[in-house]
Amino acid sequence: MNFTTEKAIYVQIADRLCDEILTGKFADDERIPSVREYAVLLEVNTNTAVKSYDLLEQQGVIYKKRGLGYFVTAGAKDKILEERRREFMDTRLPEMFRQMRMLGIGIEEVEKEWKKQPQANR
């Protein structure tokens, strides 16, 4: 995984796990990789992975079964979708509109580009 400087690494790891839940890699009540397994996979310090898992547990996305590991909370996918949509609408979309106005891009041009995208990407 290539990390960026715009977010803390542990947040990027948490985002990746959420992406995997959204894409169906992990379903409700399914076990996810252990903290150590995920740290090795992503080549990060175990403490960083622990911080990611703690964040997701606080957000109600995953839960821990003593001695068994971490599992996806029932309804986690919907919770992640709702949060990401809200963040997009509140933060990213206003910035995109600002950029569009500054660059003179109309909604028609955006719609034209949207239609060019393959159905699988929508």
C-alpha positions in Angstrom: 0.0 0.0 0.0 1.3 3.4 -0.9 0.6 5.9 1.8 0.0 9.6 1.3 0.9 12.6 3.5 -2.7 14.0 3.6 -3.8 11.6 6.3 -2.2 9.7 9.2 -1.1 6.2 8.2 -3.4 4.5 10.7 -6.4 6.4 9.2 -5.4 5.3 5.7 -5.2 1.7 6.9 -8.7 2.1 8.5 -9.9 3.5 5.2 -8.5 0.6 3.3 -10.3 -1.9 5.6 -13.5 0.1 5.0 -12.9 -0.1 1.3 -12.6 -3.9 1.6 -15.9 -4.0 3.5 -17.6 -1.8 0.8 -16.3 -4.0 -2.0 -17.5 -7.2 -0.3 -14.2 -8.7 0.6 -15.4 -8.9 4.2 -19.1 -9.4 5.0 -21.1 -8.9 8.2 -19.8 -11.0 11.1 -16.9 -12.2 9.0 -13.4 -12.4 10.6 -10.9 -9.9 9.3 -7.1 -10.4 9.3 -5.5 -10.1 12.7 -3.7 -7.0 13.6 -0.3 -8.7 13.1 -1.4 -10.2 9.7 -2.5 -6.8 8.5 0.6 -5.1 9.7 2.8 -7.6 7.9 0.7 -7.4 4.7 1.0 -3.6 4.7 4.5 -3.5 6.0 3.7 -1.2 8.9 4.4 -1.3 12.6 2.0 -3.5 14.6 1.2 -0.5 16.8 0.0 1.4 13.8 -2.3 -1.4 12.8 -3.6 -1.6 16.4 -4.4 2.1 16.2 -6.4 1.5 13.0 -8.4 -1.4 14.5 -9.1 0.7 17.6 -10.4 3.5 15.5 -12.7 1.2 13.5 -13.9 -0.5 16.7 -14.7 3.0 18.2 -16.6 3.8 15.0 -18.6 0.5 15.4 -17.3 -0.9 12.1 -15.6 -3.9 13.7 -15.8 -5.7 17.0 -13.5 -8.0 18.9 -14.3 -11.6 20.1 -11.9 -12.5 22.9 -9.5 -15.1 21.7 -10.9 -15.1 18.1 -10.0 -11.8 16.7 -11.8 -9.0 15.0 -15.1 -9.3 13.0 -17.1 -7.0 10.8 -20.1 -5.5 12.7 -23.5 -6.2 11.2 -24.5 -3.2 9.1 -21.0 -1.9 8.8 -21.2 -1.5 5.0 -24.3 0.7 5.3 -22.7 2.7 8.1 -19.5 3.3 6.0 -21.5 4.2 2.9 -23.6 6.7 4.9 -20.5 8.3 6.5 -18.6 8.5 3.2 -21.5 10.0 1.3 -22.0 12.6 4.0 -18.3 13.5 3.9 -18.4 13.7 0.1 -21.5 15.9 0.1 -20.2 18.2 2.9 -16.6 18.5 2.0 -15.5 17.2 -1.4 -18.5 18.3 -3.5 -18.3 22.0 -2.4 -14.6 22.0 -3.3 -15.3 20.4 -6.6 -18.0 23.1 -7.4 -15.5 25.8 -6.4 -12.9 24.4 -8.8 -15.5 24.0 -11.6 -16.5 27.7 -11.2 -12.9 28.8 -11.2 -12.1 26.7 -14.3 -15.4 27.5 -16.1 -16.5 23.9 -16.2 -20.3 23.5 -16.5 -22.3 20.6 -15.1 -23.0 19.5 -18.7 -19.3 18.8 -19.3 -19.2 16.8 -16.1 -22.2 14.8 -17.1 -20.7 14.1 -20.5 -17.5 12.8 -18.9 -19.6 10.7 -16.4 -21.4 9.0 -19.3 -18.0 8.1 -20.9 -17.1 6.1 -17.8 -17.7 2.3 -18.0 -20.7 1.1 -16.2 -18.5 -1.0 -13.8 -17.0 2.2 -12.5 -20.3 3.7 -11.5 
